[in-house]
Amino acid sequence: MTQRPAIFRPCEAPGVASVEDGIVLLDGPDGIAVSMTPQAARDTAESLRQAAELALGGSPNAASDGTPR
Amino acid sequence: MITTNVLRNRDGGDLPADEREILEGAIADVKLHPAGHVAVRQGEPVSVSMLLVHGFMTRHVDAADGRRHLVAVHVPGDFVDLHAYALKRLDHDVAALTDVTVAVFPHAALERIQLQHGHLTRRLWFLTLLDAAIHRQWIYRLSSLNASARVAHFFCEMNARLLAVELSDGKKFALPMTQVDIGEVCSLTNVHVNRVLRQLRELELCTVRAAQVEIHDLSRLAALGNFEPHYLYLNRSTATRAAGQA
């Protein structure tokens, strides 16, 4: 039996954040469309950054360029 | 006739005169409801089904956190709760988005049609299957499209459905929905909808003003929303127009 390729795969393109009326809007990747308060956006960004560092095999406390903090 | 818009411009052809007469004969009452009226409440027993004659109605689900989710928008010609004939209670509310006129069909009358008129029964079944097809596209819209594509897809769908009942000329139609309503359909905040509507205007795809949608370039709007009208089972000429290819 041939296996169908998965429709949902990890995104390679980043989402795009923008500001509208003091709210942070995140469009993409894929079907993501989220509105966040500035604080929620900042916390989400930090959480994403830490998870990305872990996924890359580094420390969650590394700076965004991978150097230890 | 009250049932003029039922199955109008769909695959399989309009209802023939004899079946339309049978359907008209099954109407027990015609009612007017004001905007905001909840015609059917989730979970309550139902013994009639309603055909929307004039105006717009919605189906919505109230979440446990108190938020309302619009899960369907109905236009004239839609049987808004024909599925209640089989289910006898609904898993959602049905409400009037505008002042509406509805034709009321007792389930006993629909049962007589089912027992005596097999072809008409299949055509009515087509309507509930059409509802299901639209729901599938709404799932696709929310799971796979970004904000601007969701709104573009929704506008294209409403244009197509209103085109079928001649309430859109293919370029302009009334859509008596607030930005909050559109946000509920597309799972977007009011702020996000506001930004998307501005983008669509700046891209010269469509303009929304005073509850009117004016489409400037339907083929580009459809391309942005990945919209193809096949799931609406329109007849060929209407489908071609709905896709912006006419």
Contacts between the chains, C-beta under 8 A, distances in Angstrom:
chain1	res1	chain2	res2	distance
A	18	B	195	7.8
A	20	B	191	5.1
A	20	B	192	7.3
A	20	B	194	6.9
A	20	B	195	4.5
A	21	B	191	5.2
A	21	B	194	7.5
A	23	B	189	7.1
A	23	B	191	4.7
A	25	B	147	7.6
A	25	B	191	7.1
A	25	B	192	5.6
A	25	B	195	6.4
A	27	B	146	5.3
A	27	B	147	5.5
A	27	B	148	7.6
A	28	B	146	5.3
A	30	B	144	6.9
A	30	B	146	7.5
A	31	B	142	7.1
A	31	B	143	5.6
A	31	B	144	4.7
A	31	B	145	5.4
A	31	B	146	6.0
A	32	B	146	7.1
A	33	B	146	5.6
A	33	B	147	3.8
A	33	B	150	6.9
A	33	B	186	7.8
A	33	B	187	7.1
A	33	B	188	5.7
A	33	B	192	6.3
A	35	B	188	7.4
A	35	B	189	3.9
A	35	B	191	5.6
A	35	B	192	5.1
